[in-house]
Amino acid sequence: MKIHASILGSALAFVLATSCCWLPFLAAVLGGAAGWSAFSVGLEKWSGALMALGFGLAGWAAWKFWQKKNEKTGAILVLKSQLTCPHCGFQKTETMPTDACQFFYECESCHQLLRPKPGDCCVYCSYGSVKCPPIQAGASCC
């Protein structure tokens, strides 16, 4: 839904930015050249900024569109991972968070505080049976 709004916004900004080019032609065609030309001259000083805004919003909308498209075609993420404590071997299946990394986990058996190994982003990547959702999706973790 937000993609459609950004595309609409970028299209509107592009139309406004290029109005110094097409507005006088439109005014001449419609017969109100004097009034429309005066309006167009007033927008001329803003044409560069409006054009940059239009291209920027169009680029942002395209980036968001492709980002969402790639999310939908991605693999199904596994959200359950079996954590194994390296100190006592206790195992427990946990549901991984999708909106944050879990840097610490306390083992229920020996009460040791688990931290990620060097080079890993979270306890699931270090001690879990399944890597965390961002890594599964092929993105960098938190």
VMD Tcl script that builds the backbone (N, CA, C; Angstrom):
set m [mol new atoms 426]
animate dup $m
set s [atomselect $m all]
$s set {name element resname resid chain x y z} {
  {N N MET 1 A 0.819 -1.186 0.000}
  {CA C MET 1 A 0.000 0.000 0.000}
  {C C MET 1 A 0.866 1.256 0.000}
  {N N LYS 2 A 1.966 1.253 0.772}
  {CA C LYS 2 A 2.833 2.417 0.842}
  {C C LYS 2 A 3.585 2.633 -0.469}
  {N N ILE 3 A 3.833 1.541 -1.199}
  {CA C ILE 3 A 4.536 1.655 -2.480}
  {C C ILE 3 A 3.700 2.459 -3.451}
  {N N HIS 4 A 2.399 2.220 -3.468}
  {CA C HIS 4 A 1.523 2.963 -4.370}
  {C C HIS 4 A 1.531 4.451 -4.024}
  {N N ALA 5 A 1.552 4.776 -2.733}
  {CA C ALA 5 A 1.590 6.173 -2.319}
  {C C ALA 5 A 2.908 6.828 -2.724}
  {N N SER 6 A 4.012 6.100 -2.611}
  {CA C SER 6 A 5.297 6.680 -2.987}
  {C C SER 6 A 5.399 6.860 -4.499}
  {N N ILE 7 A 4.831 5.930 -5.253}
  {CA C ILE 7 A 4.829 6.078 -6.710}
  {C C ILE 7 A 3.972 7.273 -7.104}
  {N N LEU 8 A 2.817 7.418 -6.465}
  {CA C LEU 8 A 1.944 8.553 -6.754}
  {C C LEU 8 A 2.640 9.869 -6.386}
  {N N GLY 9 A 3.301 9.897 -5.240}
  {CA C GLY 9 A 4.015 11.099 -4.811}
  {C C GLY 9 A 5.150 11.467 -5.752}
  {N N SER 10 A 5.894 10.455 -6.190}
  {CA C SER 10 A 7.006 10.744 -7.097}
  {C C SER 10 A 6.488 11.192 -8.456}
  {N N ALA 11 A 5.388 10.627 -8.915}
  {CA C ALA 11 A 4.807 11.059 -10.190}
  {C C ALA 11 A 4.321 12.500 -10.100}
  {N N LEU 12 A 3.688 12.846 -8.995}
  {CA C LEU 12 A 3.219 14.226 -8.801}
  {C C LEU 12 A 4.395 15.201 -8.750}
  {N N ALA 13 A 5.449 14.846 -8.032}
  {CA C ALA 13 A 6.625 15.714 -7.957}
  {C C ALA 13 A 7.283 15.864 -9.331}
  {N N PHE 14 A 7.317 14.785 -10.109}
  {CA C PHE 14 A 7.900 14.852 -11.444}
  {C C PHE 14 A 7.074 15.768 -12.349}
  {N N VAL 15 A 5.758 15.659 -12.266}
  {CA C VAL 15 A 4.886 16.523 -13.072}
  {C C VAL 15 A 5.093 17.988 -12.698}
  {N N LEU 16 A 5.187 18.271 -11.403}
  {CA C LEU 16 A 5.425 19.651 -10.973}
  {C C LEU 16 A 6.807 20.142 -11.396}
  {N N ALA 17 A 7.798 19.268 -11.316}
  {CA C ALA 17 A 9.160 19.673 -11.661}
  {C C ALA 17 A 9.307 20.004 -13.142}
  {N N THR 18 A 8.606 19.308 -13.957}
  {CA C THR 18 A 8.731 19.533 -15.402}
  {C C THR 18 A 7.689 20.509 -15.932}
  {N N SER 19 A 6.937 21.144 -15.036}
  {CA C SER 19 A 5.865 22.040 -15.479}
  {C C SER 19 A 6.386 23.249 -16.251}
  {N N CYS 20 A 7.623 23.649 -16.025}
  {CA C CYS 20 A 8.163 24.790 -16.765}
  {C C CYS 20 A 8.320 24.449 -18.255}
  {N N CYS 21 A 8.350 23.154 -18.571}
  {CA C CYS 21 A 8.491 22.733 -19.966}
  {C C CYS 21 A 7.140 22.515 -20.648}
  {N N TRP 22 A 6.224 21.836 -19.974}
  {CA C TRP 22 A 4.970 21.482 -20.632}
  {C C TRP 22 A 3.835 22.458 -20.358}
  {N N LEU 23 A 3.943 23.239 -19.271}
  {CA C LEU 23 A 2.858 24.147 -18.920}
  {C C LEU 23 A 2.635 25.249 -19.958}
  {N N PRO 24 A 3.678 25.910 -20.484}
  {CA C PRO 24 A 3.435 26.915 -21.522}
  {C C PRO 24 A 2.801 26.309 -22.783}
  {N N PHE 25 A 3.237 25.125 -23.155}
  {CA C PHE 25 A 2.632 24.462 -24.316}
  {C C PHE 25 A 1.152 24.179 -24.060}
  {N N LEU 26 A 0.833 23.687 -22.890}
  {CA C LEU 26 A -0.551 23.411 -22.539}
  {C C LEU 26 A -1.374 24.702 -22.524}
  {N N ALA 27 A -0.781 25.767 -21.990}
  {CA C ALA 27 A -1.485 27.046 -21.947}
  {C C ALA 27 A -1.773 27.558 -23.346}
  {N N ALA 28 A -0.815 27.403 -24.235}
  {CA C ALA 28 A -1.027 27.853 -25.617}
  {C C ALA 28 A -2.119 27.025 -26.282}
  {N N VAL 29 A -2.126 25.749 -26.019}
  {CA C VAL 29 A -3.144 24.879 -26.609}
  {C C VAL 29 A -4.523 25.238 -26.067}
  {N N LEU 30 A -4.616 25.508 -24.819}
  {CA C LEU 30 A -5.914 25.820 -24.211}
  {C C LEU 30 A -6.347 27.265 -24.439}
  {N N GLY 31 A -5.452 28.097 -24.872}
  {CA C GLY 31 A -5.814 29.475 -25.184}
  {C C GLY 31 A -5.598 30.464 -24.063}
  {N N GLY 32 A -5.161 30.044 -22.938}
  {CA C GLY 32 A -4.947 30.959 -21.820}
  {C C GLY 32 A -3.473 31.202 -21.596}
  {N N ALA 33 A -2.736 31.479 -22.634}
  {CA C ALA 33 A -1.280 31.568 -22.588}
  {C C ALA 33 A -0.778 32.582 -21.577}
  {N N ALA 34 A -1.390 33.718 -21.453}
  {CA C ALA 34 A -0.886 34.777 -20.564}
  {C C ALA 34 A -0.908 34.338 -19.103}
  {N N GLY 35 A -2.025 33.817 -18.661}
  {CA C GLY 35 A -2.148 33.407 -17.264}
  {C C GLY 35 A -1.281 32.203 -16.928}
  {N N TRP 36 A -1.293 31.219 -17.804}
  {CA C TRP 36 A -0.506 30.025 -17.561}
  {C C TRP 36 A 0.985 30.292 -17.644}
  {N N SER 37 A 1.412 31.162 -18.547}
  {CA C SER 37 A 2.834 31.478 -18.665}
  {C C SER 37 A 3.336 32.178 -17.417}
  {N N ALA 38 A 2.516 33.054 -16.869}
  {CA C ALA 38 A 2.912 33.740 -15.635}
  {C C ALA 38 A 3.080 32.728 -14.499}
  {N N PHE 39 A 2.174 31.762 -14.423}
  {CA C PHE 39 A 2.280 30.722 -13.397}
  {C C PHE 39 A 3.529 29.883 -13.610}
  {N N SER 40 A 3.818 29.549 -14.847}
  {CA C SER 40 A 4.983 28.737 -15.178}
  {C C SER 40 A 6.281 29.462 -14.855}
  {N N VAL 41 A 6.331 30.770 -15.120}
  {CA C VAL 41 A 7.536 31.549 -14.811}
  {C C VAL 41 A 7.772 31.568 -13.308}
  {N N GLY 42 A 6.705 31.596 -12.535}
  {CA C GLY 42 A 6.844 31.569 -11.079}
  {C C GLY 42 A 7.432 30.256 -10.580}
  {N N LEU 43 A 7.162 29.166 -11.282}
  {CA C LEU 43 A 7.695 27.859 -10.883}
  {C C LEU 43 A 9.093 27.601 -11.419}
  {N N GLU 44 A 9.531 28.417 -12.357}
  {CA C GLU 44 A 10.809 28.170 -13.019}
  {C C GLU 44 A 11.981 28.156 -12.049}
  {N N LYS 45 A 11.957 29.038 -11.051}
  {CA C LYS 45 A 13.078 29.089 -10.108}
  {C C LYS 45 A 13.144 27.836 -9.236}
  {N N TRP 46 A 12.044 27.107 -9.118}
  {CA C TRP 46 A 12.004 25.894 -8.320}
  {C C TRP 46 A 12.142 24.626 -9.164}
  {N N SER 47 A 12.267 24.767 -10.466}
  {CA C SER 47 A 12.236 23.599 -11.339}
  {C C SER 47 A 13.370 22.612 -11.039}
  {N N GLY 48 A 14.553 23.100 -10.766}
  {CA C GLY 48 A 15.675 22.202 -10.467}
  {C C GLY 48 A 15.428 21.379 -9.210}
  {N N ALA 49 A 14.972 22.059 -8.164}
  {CA C ALA 49 A 14.696 21.355 -6.907}
  {C C ALA 49 A 13.534 20.384 -7.070}
  {N N LEU 50 A 12.492 20.814 -7.768}
  {CA C LEU 50 A 11.341 19.928 -7.976}
  {C C LEU 50 A 11.711 18.735 -8.850}
  {N N MET 51 A 12.557 18.947 -9.829}
  {CA C MET 51 A 12.973 17.848 -10.687}
  {C C MET 51 A 13.831 16.860 -9.891}
  {N N ALA 52 A 14.738 17.372 -9.073}
  {CA C ALA 52 A 15.564 16.497 -8.235}
  {C C ALA 52 A 14.684 15.712 -7.265}
  {N N LEU 53 A 13.689 16.388 -6.692}
  {CA C LEU 53 A 12.759 15.720 -5.796}
  {C C LEU 53 A 11.987 14.632 -6.539}
  {N N GLY 54 A 11.549 14.939 -7.731}
  {CA C GLY 54 A 10.803 13.968 -8.530}
  {C C GLY 54 A 11.635 12.744 -8.851}
  {N N PHE 55 A 12.866 12.951 -9.319}
  {CA C PHE 55 A 13.730 11.812 -9.626}
  {C C PHE 55 A 14.093 11.035 -8.354}
  {N N GLY 56 A 14.322 11.764 -7.278}
  {CA C GLY 56 A 14.638 11.102 -6.012}
  {C C GLY 56 A 13.493 10.232 -5.521}
  {N N LEU 57 A 12.282 10.764 -5.565}
  {CA C LEU 57 A 11.126 9.989 -5.135}
  {C C LEU 57 A 10.844 8.823 -6.075}
  {N N ALA 58 A 11.055 9.018 -7.356}
  {CA C ALA 58 A 10.863 7.919 -8.303}
  {C C ALA 58 A 11.880 6.808 -8.033}
  {N N GLY 59 A 13.123 7.174 -7.766}
  {CA C GLY 59 A 14.151 6.182 -7.444}
  {C C GLY 59 A 13.846 5.455 -6.148}
  {N N TRP 60 A 13.399 6.200 -5.140}
  {CA C TRP 60 A 13.062 5.598 -3.858}
  {C C TRP 60 A 11.893 4.625 -4.024}
  {N N ALA 61 A 10.879 5.021 -4.797}
  {CA C ALA 61 A 9.722 4.156 -5.026}
  {C C ALA 61 A 10.139 2.883 -5.750}
  {N N ALA 62 A 11.020 3.007 -6.734}
  {CA C ALA 62 A 11.494 1.819 -7.463}
  {C C ALA 62 A 12.282 0.902 -6.534}
  {N N TRP 63 A 13.128 1.489 -5.687}
  {CA C TRP 63 A 13.919 0.693 -4.739}
  {C C TRP 63 A 12.999 -0.052 -3.773}
  {N N LYS 64 A 11.985 0.624 -3.222}
  {CA C LYS 64 A 11.047 -0.018 -2.309}
  {C C LYS 64 A 10.253 -1.112 -3.018}
  {N N PHE 65 A 9.879 -0.862 -4.274}
  {CA C PHE 65 A 9.139 -1.848 -5.044}
  {C C PHE 65 A 9.968 -3.111 -5.220}
  {N N TRP 66 A 11.219 -2.975 -5.631}
  {CA C TRP 66 A 12.072 -4.144 -5.851}
  {C C TRP 66 A 12.397 -4.839 -4.540}
  {N N GLN 67 A 12.541 -4.055 -3.475}
  {CA C GLN 67 A 12.818 -4.647 -2.165}
  {C C GLN 67 A 11.643 -5.524 -1.726}
  {N N LYS 68 A 10.419 -5.033 -1.869}
  {CA C LYS 68 A 9.244 -5.816 -1.508}
  {C C LYS 68 A 9.081 -7.025 -2.422}
  {N N LYS 69 A 9.361 -6.837 -3.715}
  {CA C LYS 69 A 9.234 -7.937 -4.666}
  {C C LYS 69 A 10.195 -9.060 -4.292}
  {N N ASN 70 A 11.421 -8.719 -3.913}
  {CA C ASN 70 A 12.410 -9.723 -3.534}
  {C C ASN 70 A 12.035 -10.417 -2.228}
  {N N GLU 71 A 11.385 -9.701 -1.308}
  {CA C GLU 71 A 10.950 -10.320 -0.061}
  {C C GLU 71 A 9.896 -11.385 -0.329}
  {N N LYS 72 A 8.979 -11.098 -1.245}
  {CA C LYS 72 A 7.888 -12.022 -1.519}
  {C C LYS 72 A 8.368 -13.274 -2.241}
  {N N THR 73 A 9.411 -13.152 -3.049}
  {CA C THR 73 A 9.896 -14.309 -3.795}
  {C C THR 73 A 10.959 -15.085 -3.028}
  {N N GLY 74 A 11.328 -14.625 -1.835}
  {CA C GLY 74 A 12.359 -15.295 -1.046}
  {C C GLY 74 A 11.872 -16.613 -0.477}
  {N N ALA 75 A 12.798 -17.365 0.066}
  {CA C ALA 75 A 12.471 -18.658 0.646}
  {C C ALA 75 A 11.686 -18.468 1.947}
  {N N ILE 76 A 10.980 -19.509 2.335}
  {CA C ILE 76 A 10.229 -19.477 3.584}
  {C C ILE 76 A 11.233 -19.580 4.729}
  {N N LEU 77 A 11.101 -18.693 5.703}
  {CA C LEU 77 A 12.023 -18.658 6.828}
  {C C LEU 77 A 11.594 -19.638 7.908}
  {N N VAL 78 A 12.570 -20.313 8.492}
  {CA C VAL 78 A 12.329 -21.200 9.630}
  {C C VAL 78 A 12.517 -20.355 10.881}
  {N N LEU 79 A 11.505 -20.334 11.737}
  {CA C LEU 79 A 11.568 -19.489 12.930}
  {C C LEU 79 A 11.865 -20.254 14.208}
  {N N LYS 80 A 11.900 -21.579 14.151}
  {CA C LYS 80 A 12.225 -22.399 15.329}
  {C C LYS 80 A 13.660 -22.905 15.188}
  {N N SER 81 A 14.398 -22.819 16.278}
  {CA C SER 81 A 15.777 -23.298 16.293}
  {C C SER 81 A 16.037 -23.985 17.621}
  {N N GLN 82 A 16.771 -25.073 17.566}
  {CA C GLN 82 A 17.101 -25.795 18.797}
  {C C GLN 82 A 18.462 -25.309 19.280}
  {N N LEU 83 A 18.450 -24.611 20.413}
  {CA C LEU 83 A 19.694 -24.120 21.010}
  {C C LEU 83 A 20.323 -25.224 21.856}
  {N N THR 84 A 21.630 -25.372 21.718}
  {CA C THR 84 A 22.382 -26.354 22.495}
  {C C THR 84 A 23.424 -25.617 23.324}
  {N N CYS 85 A 23.340 -25.776 24.634}
  {CA C CYS 85 A 24.289 -25.108 25.532}
  {C C CYS 85 A 25.664 -25.761 25.377}
  {N N PRO 86 A 26.705 -24.969 25.106}
  {CA C PRO 86 A 28.046 -25.550 24.956}
  {C C PRO 86 A 28.665 -25.985 26.288}
  {N N HIS 87 A 28.060 -25.544 27.404}
  {CA C HIS 87 A 28.620 -25.864 28.727}
  {C C HIS 87 A 28.089 -27.194 29.266}
  {N N CYS 88 A 26.764 -27.412 29.136}
  {CA C CYS 88 A 26.184 -28.623 29.723}
  {C C CYS 88 A 25.484 -29.514 28.704}
  {N N GLY 89 A 25.314 -29.044 27.467}
  {CA C GLY 89 A 24.680 -29.856 26.434}
  {C C GLY 89 A 23.159 -29.808 26.429}
  {N N PHE 90 A 22.568 -29.037 27.342}
  {CA C PHE 90 A 21.107 -28.928 27.398}
  {C C PHE 90 A 20.591 -28.338 26.088}
  {N N GLN 91 A 19.482 -28.895 25.597}
  {CA C GLN 91 A 18.892 -28.417 24.345}
  {C C GLN 91 A 17.465 -27.963 24.583}
  {N N LYS 92 A 17.118 -26.857 23.922}
  {CA C LYS 92 A 15.756 -26.355 24.006}
  {C C LYS 92 A 15.409 -25.699 22.675}
  {N N THR 93 A 14.203 -25.973 22.194}
  {CA C THR 93 A 13.728 -25.358 20.954}
  {C C THR 93 A 13.077 -24.020 21.291}
  {N N GLU 94 A 13.536 -22.981 20.624}
  {CA C GLU 94 A 13.044 -21.621 20.855}
  {C C GLU 94 A 12.566 -21.025 19.541}
  {N N THR 95 A 11.646 -20.066 19.641}
  {CA C THR 95 A 11.203 -19.302 18.478}
  {C C THR 95 A 12.090 -18.073 18.362}
  {N N MET 96 A 12.706 -17.893 17.199}
  {CA C MET 96 A 13.631 -16.773 16.999}
  {C C MET 96 A 12.855 -15.483 16.728}
  {N N PRO 97 A 13.338 -14.361 17.257}
  {CA C PRO 97 A 12.697 -13.080 16.946}
  {C C PRO 97 A 13.002 -12.683 15.499}
  {N N THR 98 A 12.035 -12.047 14.845}
  {CA C THR 98 A 12.240 -11.614 13.460}
  {C C THR 98 A 12.588 -10.135 13.374}
  {N N ASP 99 A 12.439 -9.409 14.477}
  {CA C ASP 99 A 12.664 -7.962 14.438}
  {C C ASP 99 A 13.908 -7.521 15.195}
  {N N ALA 100 A 14.658 -8.448 15.766}
  {CA C ALA 100 A 15.866 -8.096 16.517}
  {C C ALA 100 A 16.746 -9.332 16.652}
  {N N CYS 101 A 18.042 -9.097 16.888}
  {CA C CYS 101 A 18.966 -10.198 17.160}
  {C C CYS 101 A 18.961 -10.488 18.656}
  {N N GLN 102 A 19.201 -11.735 18.994}
  {CA C GLN 102 A 19.291 -12.103 20.404}
  {C C GLN 102 A 20.759 -12.346 20.717}
  {N N PHE 103 A 21.338 -11.415 21.465}
  {CA C PHE 103 A 22.763 -11.483 21.773}
  {C C PHE 103 A 23.051 -12.344 22.999}
  {N N PHE 104 A 22.090 -12.465 23.902}
  {CA C PHE 104 A 22.301 -13.213 25.125}
  {C C PHE 104 A 21.173 -14.221 25.307}
  {N N TYR 105 A 21.522 -15.372 25.882}
  {CA C TYR 105 A 20.534 -16.399 26.196}
  {C C TYR 105 A 21.025 -17.134 27.433}
  {N N GLU 106 A 20.151 -17.265 28.428}
  {CA C GLU 106 A 20.523 -17.980 29.643}
  {C C GLU 106 A 20.051 -19.418 29.551}
  {N N CYS 107 A 20.985 -20.346 29.712}
  {CA C CYS 107 A 20.661 -21.771 29.682}
  {C C CYS 107 A 19.776 -22.100 30.884}
  {N N GLU 108 A 18.688 -22.819 30.632}
  {CA C GLU 108 A 17.764 -23.174 31.717}
  {C C GLU 108 A 18.343 -24.221 32.659}
  {N N SER 109 A 19.309 -24.987 32.194}
  {CA C SER 109 A 19.869 -26.062 33.006}
  {C C SER 109 A 21.014 -25.577 33.897}
  {N N CYS 110 A 22.057 -25.003 33.290}
  {CA C CYS 110 A 23.238 -24.604 34.069}
  {C C CYS 110 A 23.291 -23.097 34.356}
  {N N HIS 111 A 22.352 -22.341 33.818}
  {CA C HIS 111 A 22.224 -20.899 34.031}
  {C C HIS 111 A 23.428 -20.089 33.543}
  {N N GLN 112 A 24.170 -20.659 32.594}
  {CA C GLN 112 A 25.263 -19.915 31.961}
  {C C GLN 112 A 24.668 -18.943 30.945}
  {N N LEU 113 A 25.276 -17.782 30.849}
  {CA C LEU 113 A 24.819 -16.783 29.888}
  {C C LEU 113 A 25.571 -17.005 28.574}
  {N N LEU 114 A 24.822 -17.378 27.534}
  {CA C LEU 114 A 25.434 -17.628 26.226}
  {C C LEU 114 A 25.526 -16.330 25.448}
  {N N ARG 115 A 26.662 -16.160 24.789}
  {CA C ARG 115 A 26.902 -15.003 23.907}
  {C C ARG 115 A 27.311 -15.549 22.541}
  {N N PRO 116 A 27.112 -14.767 21.483}
  {CA C PRO 116 A 27.523 -15.250 20.151}
  {C C PRO 116 A 29.030 -15.484 20.083}
  {N N LYS 117 A 29.426 -16.464 19.272}
  {CA C LYS 117 A 30.845 -16.700 19.016}
  {C C LYS 117 A 31.382 -15.558 18.157}
  {N N PRO 118 A 32.697 -15.310 18.173}
  {CA C PRO 118 A 33.259 -14.259 17.317}
  {C C PRO 118 A 32.919 -14.501 15.847}
  {N N GLY 119 A 32.408 -13.463 15.190}
  {CA C GLY 119 A 32.027 -13.565 13.793}
  {C C GLY 119 A 30.553 -13.886 13.575}
  {N N ASP 120 A 29.866 -14.328 14.625}
  {CA C ASP 120 A 28.431 -14.590 14.532}
  {C C ASP 120 A 27.666 -13.394 15.076}
  {N N CYS 121 A 26.427 -13.259 14.598}
  {CA C CYS 121 A 25.652 -12.084 14.987}
  {C C CYS 121 A 24.754 -12.328 16.190}
  {N N CYS 122 A 24.405 -13.581 16.466}
  {CA C CYS 122 A 23.482 -13.842 17.568}
  {C C CYS 122 A 23.699 -15.266 18.094}
  {N N VAL 123 A 23.017 -15.590 19.186}
  {CA C VAL 123 A 23.179 -16.910 19.793}
  {C C VAL 123 A 22.624 -18.016 18.898}
  {N N TYR 124 A 21.635 -17.696 18.057}
  {CA C TYR 124 A 21.080 -18.716 17.165}
  {C C TYR 124 A 22.084 -19.110 16.077}
  {N N CYS 125 A 22.853 -18.149 15.598}
  {CA C CYS 125 A 23.870 -18.465 14.587}
  {C C CYS 125 A 25.018 -19.264 15.197}
  {N N SER 126 A 25.274 -19.066 16.499}
  {CA C SER 126 A 26.369 -19.770 17.157}
  {C C SER 126 A 25.972 -21.131 17.713}
  {N N TYR 127 A 24.793 -21.225 18.337}
  {CA C TYR 127 A 24.441 -22.437 19.072}
  {C C TYR 127 A 23.120 -23.068 18.614}
  {N N GLY 128 A 22.500 -22.508 17.605}
  {CA C GLY 128 A 21.212 -23.019 17.163}
  {C C GLY 128 A 21.324 -24.016 16.026}
  {N N SER 129 A 20.261 -24.786 15.835}
  {CA C SER 129 A 20.210 -25.744 14.734}
  {C C SER 129 A 19.882 -25.044 13.414}
  {N N VAL 130 A 19.345 -23.814 13.496}
  {CA C VAL 130 A 18.987 -23.022 12.327}
  {C C VAL 130 A 19.522 -21.607 12.540}
  {N N LYS 131 A 20.089 -21.027 11.500}
  {CA C LYS 131 A 20.587 -19.649 11.578}
  {C C LYS 131 A 19.416 -18.686 11.751}
  {N N CYS 132 A 19.692 -17.459 12.182}
  {CA C CYS 132 A 18.646 -16.474 12.445}
  {C C CYS 132 A 17.955 -16.032 11.129}
  {N N PRO 133 A 16.733 -15.492 11.206}
  {CA C PRO 133 A 15.970 -15.120 10.010}
  {C C PRO 133 A 16.703 -14.183 9.043}
  {N N PRO 134 A 17.405 -13.136 9.478}
  {CA C PRO 134 A 18.107 -12.295 8.491}
  {C C PRO 134 A 19.165 -13.073 7.694}
  {N N ILE 135 A 19.891 -13.955 8.346}
  {CA C ILE 135 A 20.907 -14.753 7.651}
  {C C ILE 135 A 20.230 -15.738 6.696}
  {N N GLN 136 A 19.113 -16.329 7.099}
  {CA C GLN 136 A 18.362 -17.230 6.214}
  {C C GLN 136 A 17.904 -16.486 4.946}
  {N N ALA 137 A 17.532 -15.218 5.132}
  {CA C ALA 137 A 17.030 -14.437 4.001}
  {C C ALA 137 A 18.154 -13.916 3.105}
  {N N GLY 138 A 19.408 -14.133 3.522}
  {CA C GLY 138 A 20.536 -13.690 2.717}
  {C C GLY 138 A 20.950 -12.260 2.981}
  {N N ALA 139 A 20.464 -11.688 4.068}
  {CA C ALA 139 A 20.819 -10.307 4.421}
  {C C ALA 139 A 21.833 -10.345 5.559}
  {N N SER 140 A 22.392 -9.192 5.843}
  {CA C SER 140 A 23.275 -9.126 6.991}
  {C C SER 140 A 22.408 -9.076 8.254}
  {N N CYS 141 A 22.918 -9.631 9.295}
  {CA C CYS 141 A 22.144 -9.684 10.528}
  {C C CYS 141 A 22.201 -8.329 11.229}
  {N N CYS 142 A 21.199 -8.057 11.983}
  {CA C CYS 142 A 21.025 -6.828 12.761}
  {C C CYS 142 A 22.237 -5.964 12.728}
}
mol reanalyze $m
mol bondsrecalc $m
mol representation Tube
mol addrep $m
